[in-house]
């Protein structure tokens, strides 16, 4: 098995680079939106927050292909969101980012939400409020530092889930060779085409990345 030739082949490099770009974009969105969302869900008791909590959790319990089909109907040219956006994001890079973002969001939000709902977080917030600190100051200077390990763990779990996502990615990206075939989809393509050596190489790549994330997650949890 000529690993060097397989790795240097554009059929391997392109999905690898594409997956890296998708992870970077979806990870940024999960960090940007996941932390405020987790804080709101942890502190709010409204009907809207309960509905949003269910929506955020849905990708964990709903079949990925069915979830992807729902997003396809929502974001497609004939869908309500597609009409608002004016241009379909289906079968394009933004579609891949949406799939990765939705797949990883619950794993980014839930650890942070649990940390912020803890008795210790509530006690720290109460002390800061008694000292006259504003809600913004409490969030930035008290809650975020307290939940930093949960934030790191949530992001690692979210990135790992996004990296391995297939069902939603297939529905929103279309598995177009050279455009939307991510690393996970390319493993399927290689097996389907009988390129088992390349499938092994791709599996080793994604497996190595997943193990590295797990090792970092263990270190974060143990510190």
GUBA-407822 format. One record per residue: x, y, z of N, C-alpha, C in turn; residue number from 1. Coordinates in steps of 0.02 Angstrom, whole numbers. Example, Ala and Ser with C-alpha at 12.3 -4.5 7.8 and 13.67 -1.06 7.14 Angstrom:
% GUBA-407822
    n.px    n.py    n.pz   ca.px   ca.py   ca.pz    c.px    c.py    c.pz    i
     660    -284     390     615    -225     390     660    -165     390    1
     642    -112     354     684     -53     357     645       2     394    2
***
This chain:
% GUBA-407822
    n.px    n.py    n.pz   ca.px   ca.py   ca.pz    c.px    c.py    c.pz    i
      42     -60       0       0       0       0      44      62       0    1
      39     103     -52      79     163     -58      43     222     -25    2
      56     230      41      22     282      78      40     352      53    3
     103     362      33     125     428       9      86     449     -53    4
      78     402     -99      41     418    -160     -32     432    -146    5
     -60     395     -99    -131     406     -82    -141     474     -50    6
     -97     491      -2    -103     555      33     -93     614     -14    7
     -45     608     -60     -30     664    -105     -79     670    -162    8
    -122     621    -171    -172     622    -224    -224     676    -210    9
    -242     714    -261    -291     768    -251    -359     740    -229   10
    -374     678    -247    -437     647    -226    -439     637    -151   11
    -381     636    -119    -377     631     -46    -368     699     -14   12
    -326     740     -44    -310     806     -15    -371     853     -16   13
    -408     853     -71    -464     899     -76    -518     889     -22   14
    -540     826     -11    -588     816      44    -558     833     112   15
    -494     821     121    -461     837     185    -461     912     197   16
    -442     950     146    -441    1023     152    -512    1050     162   17
    -559    1023     124    -629    1045     130    -655    1032     200   18
    -641     973     228    -663     958     296    -633    1005     347   19
    -570    1023     337    -537    1071     382    -572    1139     380   20
    -590    1161     320    -625    1226     313    -694    1223     346   21
    -729    1167     335    -796    1160     364    -792    1159     440   22
    -743    1123     468    -735    1120     541    -719    1189     569   23
    -676    1227     535    -658    1294     558    -719    1339     560   24
    -759    1338     507    -817    1382     502    -871    1361     552   25
    -886    1296     555    -939    1273     601    -917    1280     673   26
    -853    1268     688    -827    1277     756    -832    1349     779   27
    -818    1396     734    -824    1467     751    -896    1484     767   28
    -943    1459     727   -1014    1473     739   -1038    1440     804   29
   -1015    1379     817   -1034    1345     879   -1009    1383     941   30
    -949    1410     935    -920    1449     990    -957    1516     998   31
    -969    1548     941   -1000    1614     942   -1072    1611     966   32
   -1110    1562     944   -1181    1558     960   -1195    1510    1018   33
   -1153    1459    1026   -1167    1407    1076   -1161    1432    1147   34
   -1112    1474    1162   -1101    1498    1231   -1159    1543    1254   35
   -1178    1595    1215   -1236    1635    1236   -1300    1594    1240   36
   -1309    1547    1193   -1369    1505    1193   -1371    1462    1256   37
   -1314    1432    1274   -1311    1389    1334   -1325    1430    1396   38
   -1299    1491    1399   -1311    1534    1457   -1384    1552    1462   39
   -1416    1568    1407   -1487    1585    1407   -1529    1525    1428   40
   -1514    1466    1400   -1552    1406    1418   -1544    1388    1491   41
   -1485    1401    1518   -1472    1384    1588   -1509    1430    1636   42
   -1520    1493    1615   -1548    1543    1661   -1622    1556    1650   43
   -1647    1540    1590   -1717    1556    1574   -1762    1497    1591   44
   -1824    1513    1611   -1875    1461    1626   -1937    1472    1583   45
   -1930    1509    1529   -1988    1526    1487   -2006    1468    1440   46
   -2066    1473    1412   -2088    1423    1364   -2044    1423    1302   47
   -2023    1483    1281   -1980    1488    1222   -1914    1453    1233   48
   -1885    1460    1293   -1821    1427    1307   -1829    1351    1309   49
   -1886    1327    1333   -1899    1255    1333   -1905    1228    1262   50
   -1938    1267    1219   -1944    1246    1149   -1875    1247    1115   51
   -1836    1299    1128   -1769    1303    1099   -1724    1248    1124   52
   -1731    1230    1188   -1692    1175    1216   -1707    1110    1180   53
   -1771    1099    1164   -1790    1039    1127   -1761    1040    1057   54
   -1764    1098    1024   -1738    1105     956   -1662    1091     954   55
   -1627    1119    1004   -1554    1109    1007   -1537    1036    1018   56
   -1576    1002    1059   -1563     932    1076   -1582     884    1020   57
   -1627     905     976   -1655     861     925   -1603     823     884   58
   -1549     855     861   -1500     817     821   -1468     758     858   59
   -1471     757     924   -1443     701     962   -1487     639     959   60
   -1552     649     950   -1599     593     954   -1634     578     888   61
   -1630     625     840   -1664     617     776   -1615     587     726   62
   -1637     540     684   -1592     511     633   -1561     566     589   63
   -1496     565     580   -1462     618     541   -1489     628     471   64
   -1506     573     436   -1532     580     368   -1599     615     369   65
   -1642     596     417   -1708     628     422   -1700     702     442   66
   -1652     716     486   -1638     785     506   -1613     824     445   67
   -1570     794     406   -1545     827     346   -1600     840     296   68
   -1647     793     291   -1704     802     244   -1747     861     267   69
   -1757     866     333   -1795     923     359   -1761     989     344   70
   -1695     991     353   -1657    1052     337   -1659    1066     262   71
   -1659    1014     222   -1664    1022     149   -1729    1056     130   72
   -1784    1033     161   -1849    1064     148   -1851    1136     173   73
   -1818    1149     228   -1819    1215     258   -1776    1265     219   74
   -1717    1242     197   -1668    1288     167   -1665    1285      91   75
   -1702    1239      61   -1702    1233     -12   -1734    1293     -46   76
   -1728    1295    -111   -1754    1353    -149   -1829    1364    -137   77
   -1866    1309    -129   -1938    1315    -119   -1957    1318     -45   78
   -1908    1313      -1   -1921    1314      71   -1928    1384      97   79
   -1957    1391     158   -1968    1458     186   -1904    1497     198   80
   -1852    1464     223   -1789    1498     235   -1752    1511     169   81
   -1758    1464     123   -1727    1473      58   -1753    1534      22   82
   -1819    1545      28   -1850    1604      -3   -1826    1668      29   83
   -1816    1667      95   -1793    1726     130   -1720    1742     113   84
   -1679    1689     107   -1608    1699      92   -1597    1724      21   85
   -1643    1706     -23   -1638    1731     -91   -1593    1687    -135   86
   -1551    1648    -104   -1506    1604    -142   -1497    1540    -103   87
   -1507    1485    -136   -1504    1421    -101   -1433    1406     -78   88
   -1426    1380     -16   -1361    1360      10   -1351    1285       3   89
   -1402    1252     -26   -1398    1179     -34   -1346    1161     -87   90
   -1311    1106     -75   -1260    1080    -120   -1203    1130    -131   91
   -1183    1162     -76   -1129    1211     -79   -1092    1210     -12   92
   -1038    1248      -8    -999    1251      54   -1041    1274     114   93
   -1083    1327     107   -1125    1346     164   -1170    1290     188   94
   -1194    1249     142   -1235    1192     162   -1197    1143     205   95
   -1133    1131     188   -1091    1087     229   -1081    1116     299   96
   -1071    1182     302   -1060    1215     366   -1123    1210     409   97
   -1181    1220     379   -1244    1214     416   -1252    1143     444   98
   -1237    1093     404   -1243    1024     426   -1196    1010     485   99
   -1134    1032     479   -1085    1021     533   -1104    1060     595  100
   -1129    1121     586   -1149    1163     643   -1207    1132     680  101
   -1259    1111     645   -1318    1081     677   -1300    1016     711  102
   -1257     976     680   -1238     911     709   -1200     920     775  103
   -1155     970     777   -1114     978     836   -1142    1024     889  104
   -1192    1065     872   -1217    1115     919   -1241    1085     986  105
   -1279    1031     987   -1301    1004    1052   -1243     985    1098  106
   -1190     958    1069   -1133     937    1109   -1091     997    1132  107
   -1098    1053    1097   -1065    1115    1119   -1105    1148    1175  108
   -1171    1146    1169   -1215    1182    1215   -1225    1145    1281  109
   -1238    1080    1278   -1259    1043    1338   -1208    1043    1395  110
   -1143    1032    1383   -1096    1036    1440   -1093    1105    1472  111
   -1096    1157    1431   -1094    1226    1457   -1159    1240    1496  112
   -1215    1219    1468   -1279    1229    1501   -1281    1195    1569  113
   -1255    1134    1573   -1253    1097    1636   -1209    1132    1688  114
   -1152    1158    1665   -1107    1193    1711   -1139    1256    1738  115
   -1173    1293    1695   -1203    1356    1715   -1266    1347    1757  116
   -1296    1287    1754   -1354    1272    1796   -1336    1244    1864  117
   -1272    1233    1875   -1250    1203    1938   -1260    1250    1996  118
   -1262    1222    2056   -1271    1262    2117   -1213    1310    2127  119
   -1153    1289    2109   -1094    1331    2118   -1098    1393    2073  120
   -1121    1384    2011   -1128    1440    1965   -1181    1489    1990  121
   -1236    1461    2017   -1289    1504    2045   -1263    1544    2104  122
   -1224    1512    2147   -1196    1546    2206   -1149    1603    2186  123
   -1106    1589    2136   -1060    1640    2113   -1097    1700    2082  124
   -1150    1685    2045   -1190    1739    2015   -1223    1781    2068  125
   -1249    1749    2119   -1282    1786    2173   -1233    1831    2211  126
   -1174    1805    2223   -1123    1845    2258   -1104    1905    2216  127
   -1094    1894    2151   -1075    1950    2106   -1132    2001    2102  128
   -1195    1978    2102   -1252    2024    2099   -1256    2065    2163  129
   -1244    2033    2220   -1245    2069    2284   -1190    2123    2285  130
   -1135    2110    2252   -1080    2158    2249   -1093    2214    2198  131
   -1150    2211    2166   -1169    2264    2120   -1146    2255    2049  132
   -1125    2196    2030   -1102    2185    1962   -1161    2178    1914  133
   -1151    2203    1853   -1204    2199    1803   -1208    2129    1774  134
   -1264    2115    1739   -1273    2049    1708   -1217    2034    1658  135
   -1198    2085    1620   -1144    2076    1571   -1078    2059    1606  136
   -1063    2094    1660   -1001    2081    1697   -1002    2011    1729  137
   -1060    1992    1756   -1066    1925    1785   -1054    1871    1733  138
   -1083    1882    1673   -1075    1833    1619   -1002    1828    1597  139
    -970    1886    1585    -903    1886    1556    -848    1870    1608  140
    -857    1895    1668    -803    1891    1718    -813    1837    1771  141
    -874    1810    1776    -887    1759    1827    -906    1692    1795  142
    -959    1692    1754    -984    1629    1728    -939    1598    1675  143
    -913    1639    1629    -870    1611    1577    -806    1580    1606  144
    -770    1615    1651    -711    1583    1681    -729    1519    1720  145
    -786    1520    1754    -807    1460    1792    -820    1401    1745  146
    -849    1414    1686    -868    1360    1640    -816    1346    1586  147
    -755    1371    1595    -705    1366    1541    -690    1294    1522  148
    -687    1249    1571    -673    1179    1554    -732    1147    1517  149
    -792    1165    1536    -852    1140    1502    -855    1167    1431  150
    -834    1230    1422    -833    1259    1355    -783    1222    1311  151
    -724    1209    1338    -673    1173    1300    -696    1103    1283  152
    -726    1069    1332    -750    1000    1321    -806    1000    1269  153
    -852    1047    1275    -908    1051    1228    -884    1064    1157  154
    -836    1108    1149    -810    1122    1082    -775    1062    1052  155
    -737    1026    1092    -703     967    1066    -753     913    1045  156
    -805     903    1086    -857     855    1068    -894     876    1005  157
    -908     941    1000    -943     967     941    -901     958     878  158
    -837     973     882    -793     965     823    -787     892     803  159
    -783     848     852    -779     777     837    -842     752     803  160
    -899     775     827    -964     756     796    -969     785     726  161
    -949     847     718    -953     879     652    -907     844     602  162
    -848     823     624    -801     789     580    -829     724     553  163
    -866     688     594    -892     623     574    -961     624     544  164
    -990     683     536   -1059     688     511   -1064     666     439  165
   -1115     624     425   -1126     599     357   -1196     614     332  166
   -1248     595     372   -1317     599     349   -1338     669     328  167
   -1331     717     373   -1351     786     357   -1306     815     303  168
   -1241     798     305   -1194     823     255   -1213     798     186  169
   -1234     736     182   -1255     707     118   -1316     742      91  170
   -1364     758     134   -1426     790     113   -1414     863      92  171
   -1375     899     131   -1366     970     117   -1309     984      68  172
   -1259     939      67   -1202     949      23   -1207     913     -43  173
   -1240     856     -44   -1251     819    -106   -1194     774    -127  174
   -1138     775     -90   -1081     731    -106   -1057     742    -178  175
   -1050     805    -197   -1026     821    -265    -950     818    -265  176
    -923     774    -306    -851     762    -308    -815     827    -328  177
    -765     845    -287    -726     905    -299    -756     968    -271  178
    -818     963    -245    -851    1023    -218    -877    1012    -147  179
    -913     958    -134    -944     949     -68    -931     880     -39  180
    -881     844     -65    -866     778     -37    -816     787      21  181
    -841     788      81    -799     794     140    -762     729     153  182
    -720     729     204    -680     670     220    -723     610     236  183
    -776     620     275    -820     564     293    -856     537     232  184
    -880     581     189    -914     558     128    -866     524      80  185
    -804     547      79    -755     518      33    -737     447      53  186
    -742     431     117    -731     361     139    -784     316     107  187
    -847     340     109    -901     303      77    -889     297       2  188
    -868     351     -30    -855     350    -102    -800     300    -120  189
    -747     299     -79    -691     254     -92    -712     181     -86  190
    -751     166     -34    -776      97     -25    -822      78     -83  191
    -867     124    -101    -915     111    -154    -880      97    -221  192
    -823     132    -232    -786     123    -294    -734      67    -291  193
    -731      33    -234    -684     -22    -227    -613      -1    -213  194
    -602      63    -193    -535      88    -177    -522      79    -102  195
    -514      17     -82    -510       1     -11    -447      28      23  196
    -393      31     -14    -331      58      15    -340     132      32  197
    -372     168     -13    -384     239       0    -435     248      56  198
    -484     203      59    -533     205     113    -499     194     181  199
    -451     148     182    -413     136     244    -374     198     264  200
    -342     230     215    -301     289     229    -345     346     255  201
    -402     356     223    -448     408     245    -475     394     315  202
    -489     330     328    -514     311     394    -461     322     448  203
    -399     308     430    -344     321     478    -338     395     493  204
    -347     437     442    -343     510     452    -397     533     500  205
    -458     514     486    -513     538     528    -511     505     597  206
    -486     443     600    -479     410     664    -425     442     707  207
    -369     461     675    -315     495     712    -338     562     740  208
    -375     599     699    -402     664     722    -450     654     781  209
    -491     603     777    -540     590     831    -504     569     896  210
    -453     527     889    -416     506     948    -379     565     980  211
    -351     608     938    -317     668     963    -365     712    1002  212
    -426     720     976    -477     760    1012    -494     727    1078  213
    -499     661    1079    -515     625    1140    -461     633    1193  214
    -398     630    1171    -342     639    1217    -344     709    1248  215
    -355     759    1206    -359     828    1231    -418     835    1279  216
    -474     803    1262    -534     806    1304    -520     775    1373  217
    -484     720    1374    -466     688    1438    -422     735    1480  218
    -375     768    1448    -331     814    1484    -371     872    1512  219
    -418     898    1472    -460     953    1495    -502     931    1554  220
    -530     871    1551    -573     846    1604    -535     832    1668  221
    -472     812    1662    -432     793    1720    -400     852    1755  222
    -396     910    1721    -363     968    1752    -411    1006    1797  223
***
